[in-house]
Amino acid sequence: MQRRILLQNATKLIAICALPICATAQNSVESYPSKPVTMVVVFPSGQSGDLLARILGEALTKIWGQTLVVDNRAGAAGTIGSAYVARARADGYTLLLSSTGPMAVAPHFYKNASYNPRTDFTPVMSVAGVGYALVVPANSRFKTIQDLVAAAKAAPGKLNYASAGNGSTQHLMMEMLKQRAGIDVQHVPYKGLSPAYVDLLGGSLDAFFDTQPGVMSFLEAGKVRVLAVSTAQRVPTLPDVPTVAESGYPGFNVLGWYGIVAPKGLDPAIRNKLNGDLKKALATDSVKISLSKLGIFPIGSSPDEFGRFLDGELNKFGAVIKTGNISLE
């Protein structure tokens, strides 16, 4: 009997002692953030990703009553900023706004990147996306992807395409199309696509993929033709343009995306609060208008959805790189 009483008292004592711990944990989530939050951005100041971070930062600052500080850590294909966040404390006060390149492409090329996208981060949300369009000069003989593919098969190695550089998303997208269509076209890497447009319009380039916002001014001026868009569905701004998938290559789906992750081990409650607050930010009229001006659209996924998406992106681009035996050299 005495032993039973002792056990009951011990159980009550443990429960009572645990109450302050539970209350502290709950209070820490409810009061988050209680100080400024840093969002590391892997893009240079002024680029779309940087502008997106500042748009979200302004909205989150109003929601939180705490400042979100944008910290630009560009360089080495985004691996510098990514590695920095991977080593940060998992307390919710250091976040990373990243994209396709640093999280799904660079790890396949930079073996010394010192971070693993699958294991070193806590996915929070896929925030926004942008589609790509396959463009040719307005006076090109190619009216469809089928025209382009037929010409490439008739003269292997004679056609060429541009990209923003070796290992860029534009490079790997065209490699994906090459592999699926069974064609041989030559890669001409540039340092950004601005100079590539000069050569495309001058007739020394045949085609390339660019983001839809990057294409629109040339399209509206009647200087280029869009053969297809890269996304799974047609886009509202180009309703008459087919997708690559419906042009004969089912499953082709490439989205330029921006997502937020935190260091591995973030408290799930804080992760969920972050996700919820980001959804509130994306739902505000000011954010919607600002994103529209940038030519990107909100996504707002759950953490689990984003985690699965990241895993799929790594697998997709890894397969293209392996099959094409692609390196940065």
C-alpha positions, 0 to 999 in steps of 0.5 A: 500500500505504501509503495502504491501511494509513493508511486502515485505521488511520484507521478503527480510530482512529475506531472506538476514539474512538467507544467512549467516546461510545457507552459514555457514551450507554448509561450515561446511559440505564442510570442514568436518572434520576440526579436528581429528575424533574419532572412538570408537571400542567395540573390544579389540586391535588386533581383527578383528573389531579393525583391520578393524577400523585401516584399514578404519582409514588409508584410511579415513585419506588420503581422509580427510587430518585429522587423524582418531583416534581409541579409544578401549572401549571394555567390557560388550559385547560392551555396554560400548563403545556403551553407550559412543557414544550414549551420545556424541555430534552429530557433526560427530567427534565421531563415533562408529564401532559396530557389531551384539552383541552390536547392535542387541543382547546385548540390549535384555540381558542388560536392563541397557545398557543405550542406545537404538539402534533404537533411540540413533544412526544415522546409517551411513553404514554397512561396512563389513561382515563375514559369519559363517560355521557349522563345525563337526570333519572330521571323524564325521558321519554327512555329511549334516545338515539333518544328524545332525538333524535326529540324534538329533531327534532320541536321544533328548538331546544327541548331543551337540554344543559349542559357544563362550559364553552365548548370543554370536552370535554362541549360538543364531545361533544354537538356531535359527536352533534348533527352526526351526528344532525342535531339542534338543541339549545341549549348551556348552559355552566356553570363545572363540572358541579356546578351543572348537576346541580342544574338537571338534577334541577330540570327546567330541563336536559334532558341532558348528558355527564359522566364515569362517576365523576361520574355514579355517585353520582347513578345509584346514588341513583336521581336520573339515567338513563344513556342511553349511554356514549361509549366504543367498547365498553360499560363493566364498571360499566354493562354494560346501557347501550349505547354511542352508536355502537351506538345508531345512530352508528357511529364515535362514540368519545370517551375522556377520557384522561391521557397523558405527553409530553416535550419534542421531541427526547427520546432514544428510549432514555430515552423507551422506558425511561420507557414501560417504567417506567410500565408497571411502575408501572401493573402494581402492585397499589397503583396499580391499586387507587388508579386504580379508586377514582378511577374511571379505568382504566389504558391503558399504550400504546406511544409510537408508539400514543400518537403516532397516538392524539394525531394522531387526537384533534386531527383528530377535535375539529378537525373538530367545531369547524370543522363547528360553527363553534365559538368561545370567544366 
